[in-house]
Amino acid sequence: MPQKERLYLFDTTLRDGAQTHGVDFTLPDKLRVMALLDAVGVDYIEAGYPGANPQDSALFAQTHPAKAKITAFGMTKRAGRSAANDPGVAALLAAKADAICFVAKASAYQVRVALEISEEENIASIRESVAAACAAGREAMVDCEHFFDGYKEKRTFALACARAAYEAGARWVVLCDTNGGTLPHEIEAIIADVLTVVPGDHLGIHAHNDTEQAVANSLAAVRAGVRQIQGTLNGLGERCGNANLCSLIPTLLLKPDFAARFDLGVGPEQLADLTHVSRTLDEMLNRAPNRHAPYVGESAFATKAGIHASAILKDPATYEHVAPEQVGNRRRVMVSDQAGRSNVIAELERLGVDIDRKDPRLARLLDEVKQREALGYSYEAADASFALLARRMLGTVPDYFQVERFSVNVERRFNARGEMTTVAEAIVKVNVHGEVLISAAEGNGPVNALDVALRKDLGRYQPFISGLRLTDYRVRILDGGTEAITRVLIESADETGARWSTVGVSPNIIDASFEALIDSITWKLLTAGAPK
């Protein structure tokens, strides 16, 4: 059997990914992400741009022990001065980093219009900057920005830039599809030409996702001969994002065409943690995870149609291209008005509910689900509410507490600083096994106030819900008019990292929200093993 070639993964979540609209990493965030990436097994972590902001300067002022090579990003020297007298290059050389990634234009148009320098000056900047990094004992690489567009415009100049970087000593010459408009067949054809001036084991690919081709372009580049892939977790990046490492890594490891030819620094154990890593990053950034993301999305291994569920119960391979456990995900057979008995059985088995497949209560449960969905409920996205409904029909949900009444007041008033504010106040009266408890709380909205008040004092159950928090809240109006039916979906999480979703439906949005809140707390108590 021929020896496998090594593929190198270069993560730029903390640099290029930080350009995502709405993403802002603090220094503690960056350190936490670096630890996540190192645990995943990437080879390079591009941690930022020393000198660009105080945070990145502070990060590179100290060393960071890691298996991966910590990489500093910056520009090649400016035209008209030497590398030794360029403050940007000086900041890169002073950074406590294992490698330096220089960005350099590889497009004659960009050099002429954006930099307003000559082609010769641009090539000299590449050569001298790489030489300075190598002389300082750093691993050097060059991101050839706008390479593919530049190649189409003026092939000889784009190739000259790549050659200059390689001949000056760059470990990696990275071909960038900066505008994200190149297609896979173009990538392969152009790289075949680049291989005449730079060997493939010194070439990398940096693809943007503006035509939804970043992952495909990265794989095409590997097939063509490059051996370093740059990307980000969850495909973060400016505009439409970068190549998504959460899609690339499983494809490279699990698909025979790549797995048989290449080795990565990522093993089966790290792969099985990929879903957790993806969702941890979203949680840090306060972003709702993409449910439909390949491999790691909540719906990546979900099925709704009864006939599909029946087949999956016989053999998961009927509708799954890989086993969800390999990437740390799980199979979801959703219960909905399209569901059949197989869906219900599969979901009950996943939830640990033992029931005979011939039990007549299954038919009643399925009928109940369909009737409720006709009223506006949606159990395909509310697994905890379905589990509670099923367990109640089977008589296995304890009556932990009863809400005797609640009230919410929303008031617009001036605060102590004379500013007009809107404040919501909620009062909740609960009965916990004969003990009546009344709690009041303020919130930035009525649902927030209700949530805080309800969880403020549940008597004997308070220790079981101390780690409970709401992570997402979604409202959908199901029909028009002032008497419209409202469906509220709430996603919750706890201190263990567990997540679950609950649903409430009512013409009153507060009532619907409260129903979902009650289910969320009840599910937490049930799964935490709270006494009856």
Phi, psi and omega per residue, in radians:
M1 nan 2.236 -3.128
P2 -1.105 2.579 -3.140
Q3 -1.210 2.448 -3.138
K4 -1.295 2.594 3.040
E5 -1.540 2.678 -3.138
R6 -1.604 2.264 2.995
L7 -1.820 2.413 -3.103
Y8 -1.931 2.318 -3.134
L9 -1.794 2.207 -3.123
F10 -2.034 2.011 -3.119
D11 -1.725 2.281 3.126
T12 -2.136 0.515 3.101
T13 -0.977 -0.717 -3.023
L14 -1.451 -0.128 3.091
R15 -2.037 -1.234 3.129
D16 -1.205 -0.660 3.118
G17 -1.118 -0.482 3.135
A18 -1.211 -0.182 3.100
Q19 -1.496 0.019 3.100
T20 -1.109 2.389 3.093
H21 -1.028 2.176 3.106
G22 1.562 -0.036 -3.141
V23 -1.792 2.282 -3.131
D24 -2.542 1.858 -3.115
F25 -1.501 2.260 2.922
T26 -1.444 2.973 3.102
L27 -1.078 -0.794 3.062
P28 -1.046 -0.630 3.075
D29 -1.039 -0.818 -3.097
K30 -1.071 -0.730 -3.138
L31 -1.130 -0.665 3.130
R32 -1.184 -0.727 3.124
V33 -1.157 -0.676 3.099
M34 -1.027 -0.701 3.111
A35 -1.152 -0.700 3.092
L36 -1.071 -0.802 -3.106
L37 -1.143 -0.684 3.139
D38 -1.137 -0.649 3.109
A39 -1.192 -0.567 3.109
V40 -1.138 -0.660 3.123
G41 1.884 0.369 3.064
V42 -1.198 2.766 -3.067
D43 -1.569 -0.545 -3.131
Y44 -2.314 2.421 3.027
I45 -2.114 1.898 3.094
E46 -1.433 1.813 -2.921
A47 -1.550 -0.220 3.120
G48 2.680 -2.857 -2.980
Y49 -2.188 1.599 -3.099
P50 -1.022 2.331 -3.123
G51 1.611 -0.270 -3.109
A52 -1.355 -0.527 3.135
N53 -2.743 2.766 -3.094
P54 -1.025 -0.616 -3.099
Q55 -1.109 -0.833 3.141
D56 -1.215 -0.609 3.086
S57 -1.097 -0.714 3.118
A58 -1.153 -0.680 -3.130
L59 -1.079 -0.767 -3.082
F60 -1.497 0.045 3.084
A61 -1.418 -0.184 3.131
Q62 -2.338 2.752 3.127
T63 -1.443 2.689 -3.130
H64 -2.282 1.847 -3.126
P65 -1.097 2.202 -3.124
A66 -2.796 2.677 3.029
K67 -1.242 -0.636 3.111
A68 -1.263 2.776 3.071
K69 -1.515 2.040 3.116
I70 -1.293 2.237 -2.986
T71 -2.092 2.337 3.066
A72 -1.756 2.447 -3.092
F73 -1.933 2.494 3.053
G74 -3.048 3.110 -3.089
M75 -1.518 2.720 2.961
T76 -1.155 2.920 -3.117
K77 -1.039 2.635 3.101
R78 -1.339 2.621 3.108
A79 -1.126 2.554 3.079
G80 1.607 -0.049 3.061
R81 -2.478 2.820 -3.127
S82 -1.457 2.855 3.103
A83 -1.076 -0.597 -3.122
A84 -1.178 -0.401 -3.102
N85 -1.899 0.282 -3.137
D86 -1.758 2.092 -3.085
P87 -1.096 -0.561 3.124
G88 -1.170 -0.788 3.101
V89 -1.136 -0.681 3.124
A90 -1.053 -0.714 3.127
A91 -1.127 -0.646 3.117
L92 -1.189 -0.740 -3.130
L93 -1.211 -0.498 3.133
A94 -1.417 -0.331 -3.099
A95 -1.140 2.446 3.071
K96 -1.435 1.457 -3.079
A97 -2.415 2.668 3.124
D98 -1.397 -0.527 -3.062
A99 -2.452 2.758 3.093
I100 -2.177 2.270 3.076
C101 -1.938 1.930 3.083
F102 -1.548 2.431 3.004
V103 -1.770 2.331 -3.101
A104 -2.481 2.465 3.092
K105 -1.169 2.411 3.064
A106 -2.193 0.455 -3.141
S107 -2.207 2.178 3.138
A108 -1.048 -0.645 3.116
Y109 -1.095 -0.815 -3.124
Q110 -1.129 -0.695 3.125
V111 -1.105 -0.741 -3.105
R112 -1.241 -0.772 -3.002
V113 -1.594 -0.835 -3.056
A114 -1.415 -0.775 -3.095
L115 -1.594 -0.462 -3.114
E116 0.984 0.791 3.056
I117 -2.266 3.052 -3.139
S118 -1.463 2.818 3.107
E119 -1.087 -0.661 -3.135
E120 -1.118 -0.722 3.125
E121 -1.120 -0.650 3.139
N122 -1.129 -0.787 -3.141
I123 -1.153 -0.658 3.097
A124 -1.113 -0.662 3.110
S125 -1.094 -0.724 3.106
I126 -1.081 -0.889 -3.043
R127 -1.090 -0.821 -3.056
E128 -1.246 -0.610 3.138
S129 -1.183 -0.772 3.116
V130 -1.105 -0.754 -3.139
A131 -1.059 -0.687 3.141
A132 -1.141 -0.724 3.119
A133 -1.145 -0.745 3.141
C134 -1.138 -0.679 3.134
A135 -1.137 -0.488 3.117
A136 -1.496 0.065 3.097
G137 1.418 0.327 3.140
R138 -1.743 2.602 2.970
E139 -1.307 2.225 -3.069
A140 -1.936 2.516 2.998
M141 -2.521 2.781 -3.103
V142 -2.240 2.159 2.965
D143 -1.478 1.872 3.127
C144 -1.404 1.616 -3.029
E145 -1.209 2.466 -3.136
H146 1.052 0.513 -3.022
F147 -1.071 -0.854 -3.010
F148 -1.215 -0.698 3.055
D149 -1.152 -0.681 3.124
G150 -1.143 -0.651 3.112
Y151 -1.094 -0.747 -3.123
K152 -1.161 -0.549 -3.115
E153 -1.395 -0.856 -3.103
K154 -2.590 1.560 -3.044
R155 -0.936 -0.792 -3.026
T156 -1.098 -0.647 -3.120
F157 -1.260 -0.775 3.131
A158 -1.016 -0.785 3.129
L159 -1.156 -0.615 3.134
A160 -1.131 -0.652 3.105
C161 -1.131 -0.798 3.132
A162 -1.096 -0.750 -3.133
R163 -1.116 -0.742 -3.118
A164 -1.067 -0.727 3.131
A165 -1.106 -0.806 -3.107
Y166 -1.148 -0.812 -3.089
E167 -1.193 -0.432 3.112
A168 -1.372 -0.195 3.076
G169 2.027 0.184 3.141
A170 -1.121 2.264 3.066
R171 -1.173 -0.660 3.140
W172 -2.286 2.334 2.977
V173 -1.935 1.940 -2.980
V174 -1.777 2.159 -3.118
L175 -1.584 2.066 -3.020
C176 -1.824 2.224 2.952
D177 -1.653 1.300 -2.927
T178 -1.084 -0.706 -3.135
N179 -1.527 -0.125 3.040
G180 1.232 0.377 -3.066
G181 -1.808 0.037 -3.100
T182 -1.484 2.559 -3.100
L183 -1.812 2.774 -3.033
P184 -0.961 -0.719 -3.121
H185 -1.165 -0.554 3.082
E186 -1.219 -0.709 3.113
I187 -0.969 -0.885 -3.094
E188 -1.095 -0.754 -3.098
A189 -1.162 -0.733 -3.100
I190 -1.217 -0.722 3.137
I191 -1.109 -0.614 3.090
A192 -0.999 -0.625 3.114
D193 -1.312 -0.696 -3.136
V194 -1.066 -0.573 -3.124
L195 -1.068 -0.272 3.099
T196 -1.328 -0.274 -3.130
V197 -2.099 -0.378 3.121
V198 -2.364 2.222 3.128
P199 -1.167 2.628 -3.050
G200 -1.063 -0.545 -3.126
D201 -1.340 0.111 2.997
H202 -2.092 0.165 -3.092
L203 -1.883 2.498 3.053
G204 -2.222 2.954 3.114
I205 -2.258 2.361 3.097
H206 -2.268 1.766 -3.010
A207 -1.913 2.403 3.010
H208 -1.778 2.817 -2.856
N209 -1.865 0.491 -3.010
D210 -1.193 -0.317 3.020
T211 -2.042 0.364 -3.126
E212 1.077 0.539 -3.073
Q213 -2.028 0.095 -2.987
A214 -1.059 -0.784 3.121
V215 -1.181 -0.790 3.125
A216 -1.073 -0.713 3.133
N217 -1.149 -0.655 3.123
S218 -1.149 -0.740 3.114
L219 -1.173 -0.666 3.087
A220 -1.098 -0.663 3.127
A221 -1.141 -0.684 3.098
V222 -1.109 -0.780 3.104
R223 -1.047 -0.616 -3.110
A224 -1.321 -0.371 3.080
G225 2.403 -0.173 -3.130
V226 -1.274 2.707 -3.064
R227 -2.238 0.169 2.956
Q228 -2.248 2.365 3.101
I229 -2.069 2.222 3.042
Q230 -1.767 2.460 3.125
G231 -2.958 -3.014 -3.112
T232 -2.380 2.737 3.004
L233 -1.149 2.351 3.114
N234 1.072 0.249 3.092
G235 1.221 0.407 3.108
L236 -1.009 2.716 3.099
G237 2.671 2.890 -3.112
E238 -1.136 2.751 -3.096
R239 0.950 -1.921 -3.076
C240 -1.661 0.032 3.049
G241 1.746 3.134 -3.132
N242 -1.880 3.110 3.046
A243 -1.038 2.299 -3.022
N244 -1.520 1.943 3.134
L245 -1.155 -0.426 3.116
C246 -1.257 -0.262 2.996
S247 -1.714 -0.670 -3.085
L248 -1.192 -0.792 -3.050
I249 -1.052 -0.863 3.115
P250 -1.114 -0.644 3.130
T251 -1.099 -0.753 -3.134
L252 -1.167 -0.563 -3.075
L253 -1.580 -0.464 -2.985
L254 -1.912 -0.307 -3.140
K255 -1.636 2.167 -2.982
P256 -0.946 -0.635 -3.103
D257 -1.003 -0.582 -3.140
F258 -1.730 -0.728 -3.079
A259 -1.072 -0.580 -3.115
A260 -1.311 -0.337 -3.037
R261 -1.857 -0.422 -2.944
F262 -2.275 2.614 2.973
D263 -1.905 2.528 3.040
L264 -2.123 2.944 3.027
G265 -1.387 0.038 -3.123
V266 -1.788 2.219 3.103
G267 -1.851 3.123 -3.118
P268 -0.992 -0.632 -3.134
E269 -1.133 -0.811 3.123
Q270 -1.152 -0.650 3.119
L271 -1.065 -0.679 -3.125
A272 -1.207 -0.182 3.110
D273 -1.779 0.051 -2.993
L274 -1.126 -0.727 3.127
T275 -1.075 -0.743 3.106
H276 -1.065 -0.766 -3.137
V277 -1.095 -0.781 -3.138
S278 -1.034 -0.792 -3.081
R279 -1.329 -0.526 3.071
T280 -1.101 -0.725 3.111
L281 -1.101 -0.794 3.116
D282 -1.057 -0.688 3.124
E283 -1.104 -0.755 3.115
M284 -1.042 -0.671 -3.075
L285 -1.555 0.035 -3.123
N286 1.001 0.719 3.109
R287 -1.953 2.462 3.026
A288 -1.250 2.221 3.126
P289 -1.039 2.549 3.075
N290 -1.251 1.897 -3.064
R291 -1.092 -0.469 -3.041
H292 -1.777 0.240 3.106
A293 -1.109 2.389 3.077
P294 -1.005 2.547 3.067
Y295 1.170 -0.941 -2.952
V296 -1.819 -0.146 -3.114
G297 -1.265 2.682 -3.127
E298 -1.066 -0.518 -3.117
S299 -1.731 0.104 -3.068
A300 -1.093 -0.491 3.138
F301 -2.243 0.716 -3.116
A302 -1.877 2.510 3.052
T303 -2.381 2.566 -3.026
K304 -2.045 -0.673 -3.077
A305 -1.218 2.404 -3.104
G306 -1.044 -0.683 -3.106
I307 -1.156 -0.595 3.083
H308 -1.195 -0.756 -3.139
A309 -1.069 -0.704 3.126
S310 -1.058 -0.735 3.128
A311 -1.185 -0.700 -3.129
I312 -1.105 -0.640 3.103
L313 -1.111 -0.550 3.110
K314 -1.356 -0.751 3.131
D315 -2.801 1.949 -3.111
P316 -0.959 -0.476 -3.101
A317 -1.127 -0.224 3.125
T318 -1.104 -0.535 -3.133
Y319 -2.364 0.315 3.120
E320 -2.288 2.282 -3.108
H321 -1.467 -0.404 2.978
V322 -2.478 2.877 3.093
A323 -1.350 2.254 -3.091
P324 -1.012 -0.543 -3.116
E325 -1.105 -0.434 -3.119
Q326 -1.123 -0.487 3.127
V327 -1.938 0.228 3.106
G328 1.367 0.265 3.119
N329 -1.735 -3.058 3.107
R330 -2.464 2.758 3.103
R331 -1.347 2.402 3.089
R332 -2.227 2.044 3.020
V333 -1.821 1.896 -2.961
M334 -1.453 2.552 3.105
V335 -1.773 2.152 -3.098
S336 -2.682 -3.090 3.136
D337 -1.223 -0.167 3.045
Q338 -1.645 -0.051 -2.988
A339 -1.333 2.698 3.010
G340 -2.020 -3.043 -3.122
R341 -0.999 -0.626 -3.111
S342 -1.079 -0.696 3.110
N343 -1.064 -0.816 -3.092
V344 -1.103 -0.799 -3.134
I345 -1.074 -0.801 -3.112
A346 -1.076 -0.748 -3.123
E347 -1.215 -0.681 3.101
L348 -1.117 -0.692 3.110
E349 -1.119 -0.725 3.126
R350 -1.112 -0.605 -3.118
L351 -1.448 0.002 3.097
G352 1.371 0.402 3.130
V353 -1.689 2.002 3.139
D354 -1.455 2.226 3.115
I355 -2.701 2.482 3.096
D356 -1.196 2.344 -3.115
R357 -1.093 -0.337 3.135
K358 -1.706 0.090 -3.127
D359 -1.083 2.172 -3.124
P360 -1.090 -0.325 3.132
R361 -1.189 -0.367 3.081
L362 -1.082 -0.771 3.129
A363 -1.112 -0.698 3.129
R364 -1.162 -0.656 3.109
L365 -1.125 -0.770 3.132
L366 -1.096 -0.726 3.091
D367 -1.093 -0.709 -3.137
E368 -1.118 -0.740 3.111
V369 -1.047 -0.789 -3.109
K370 -1.160 -0.664 3.102
Q371 -1.155 -0.732 -3.137
R372 -1.182 -0.667 3.105
E373 -1.166 -0.496 3.049
A374 -1.159 -0.459 3.105
L375 -1.470 -0.198 3.106
G376 2.170 -0.160 3.110
Y377 -1.186 2.698 3.101
S378 -2.446 1.798 -3.061
Y379 -1.561 -0.211 3.124
E380 -1.142 -0.451 3.134
A381 -1.928 0.208 -3.093
A382 -2.398 1.264 -3.040
D383 -1.109 -0.656 -3.107
A384 -1.198 -0.693 3.112
S385 -1.137 -0.663 3.078
F386 -1.131 -0.746 -3.134
A387 -1.066 -0.704 3.124
L388 -1.182 -0.720 3.101
L389 -1.042 -0.807 -3.123
A390 -1.116 -0.787 -3.122
R391 -1.160 -0.602 3.104
R392 -1.161 -0.676 3.122
M393 -1.204 -0.429 3.078
L394 -1.651 -0.011 3.064
G395 1.302 0.607 -3.033
T396 -2.175 0.391 3.083
V397 -1.936 2.045 3.128
P398 -1.111 2.672 3.068
D399 -1.613 1.445 -3.037
Y400 -1.160 -0.783 -3.085
F401 -2.730 2.838 3.074
Q402 -2.227 2.378 3.059
V403 -1.589 1.965 -3.107
E404 -1.379 -0.628 3.056
R405 -2.917 2.807 2.978
F406 -2.595 2.719 3.081
S407 -2.489 2.625 3.135
V408 -2.327 2.362 3.092
N409 -2.213 2.275 3.096
V410 -1.988 2.165 -3.057
E411 -2.266 2.367 3.044
R412 -1.787 2.139 -3.031
R413 -2.684 2.957 3.063
F414 -1.504 2.398 3.081
N415 -1.542 -3.028 -3.062
A416 -1.125 -0.386 3.123
R417 -1.618 0.117 3.125
G418 1.401 0.255 -3.134
E419 -1.672 2.448 3.108
M420 -1.340 2.158 3.140
T421 -2.329 2.790 3.044
T422 -1.983 2.177 -3.072
V423 -2.148 2.371 3.066
A424 -1.879 2.355 3.112
E425 -2.155 2.399 -3.132
A426 -2.274 2.527 3.038
I427 -2.212 2.287 -3.127
V428 -2.238 2.307 3.093
K429 -2.000 2.048 -3.119
V430 -2.113 2.678 3.091
N431 -2.029 1.993 -3.137
V432 -1.923 1.634 3.134
H433 0.905 0.853 3.082
G434 1.608 -0.250 3.099
E435 -1.612 2.061 -3.115
V436 -1.588 2.199 -3.103
L437 -2.191 2.316 3.120
I438 -2.095 2.215 -3.128
S439 -2.237 2.526 3.077
A440 -2.220 2.602 -3.141
A441 -2.748 2.697 3.015
E442 -1.822 2.706 3.095
G443 -2.643 2.993 3.123
N444 -1.413 0.010 3.069
G445 -2.880 2.917 -3.083
P446 -1.091 -0.662 -3.131
V447 -1.219 -0.722 3.089
N448 -1.068 -0.751 3.128
A449 -1.105 -0.738 3.105
L450 -1.105 -0.765 3.140
D451 -1.040 -0.829 -3.126
V452 -1.122 -0.758 -3.119
A453 -1.140 -0.740 -3.101
L454 -1.129 -0.648 -3.087
R455 -1.625 0.073 -3.082
K456 -1.257 -0.671 -3.120
D457 -2.692 1.790 3.039
L458 -1.957 0.512 3.052
G459 1.026 -2.185 -3.075
R460 -1.097 -0.322 -3.086
Y461 -1.627 -0.057 -3.062
Q462 -0.993 -0.746 3.140
P463 -1.073 -0.458 -3.091
F464 -1.344 -0.347 -3.080
I465 -1.964 0.172 -3.065
S466 -1.116 -0.503 -3.135
G467 -1.659 0.073 -3.105
L468 -1.322 2.397 3.058
R469 -2.597 2.650 3.080
L470 -1.522 2.328 -3.115
T471 -1.980 -0.299 3.119
D472 -2.751 2.588 -3.104
Y473 -2.497 2.077 -3.083
R474 -2.255 2.423 -3.115
V475 -2.138 2.386 3.041
R476 -2.327 2.258 3.059
I477 -1.544 2.130 -2.981
L478 -1.539 -0.383 3.013
D479 -2.629 2.892 -3.007
G480 -1.432 3.076 3.074
G481 1.615 2.956 -3.112
T482 -1.271 -0.273 3.120
E483 -1.819 0.487 -3.059
A484 -1.121 2.576 3.040
I485 -1.409 2.338 -3.104
T486 -1.989 2.308 3.032
R487 -1.939 2.253 3.129
V488 -2.033 2.244 3.049
L489 -1.987 2.239 3.140
I490 -2.088 2.292 3.022
E491 -1.848 2.306 -3.115
S492 -2.147 2.815 3.078
A493 -2.540 2.877 3.110
D494 -2.368 -3.041 -3.045
E495 -1.164 -0.298 3.133
T496 -1.492 -0.171 -3.067
G497 1.650 -0.069 3.114
A498 -1.182 2.545 3.115
R499 -2.269 2.538 3.072
W500 -2.664 2.811 -3.084
S501 -2.207 2.530 3.137
T502 -2.345 2.779 -3.056
V503 -2.300 2.570 3.011
G504 -2.420 2.541 -3.119
V505 -2.359 2.348 3.130
S506 -2.977 2.748 2.968
P507 -1.156 -0.312 -3.118
N508 -1.838 2.094 -3.057
I509 -1.096 -0.584 3.119
I510 -1.175 -0.757 3.132
D511 -1.091 -0.778 3.127
A512 -1.085 -0.733 3.129
S513 -1.122 -0.717 -3.113
F514 -1.156 -0.655 3.094
E515 -1.060 -0.769 3.117
A516 -1.166 -0.639 3.094
L517 -1.106 -0.769 3.131
I518 -1.048 -0.786 3.122
D519 -1.084 -0.693 -3.118
S520 -1.079 -0.808 -3.126
I521 -1.187 -0.717 3.133
T522 -1.072 -0.733 3.134
W523 -1.126 -0.712 3.107
K524 -1.065 -0.791 3.137
L525 -1.094 -0.706 -3.111
L526 -1.145 -0.844 -3.088
T527 -1.286 -0.404 3.110
A528 -1.444 -0.082 3.121
G529 1.307 0.537 3.127
A530 -1.095 2.451 -3.135
P531 -1.169 2.652 -3.113
K532 -1.232 nan nan
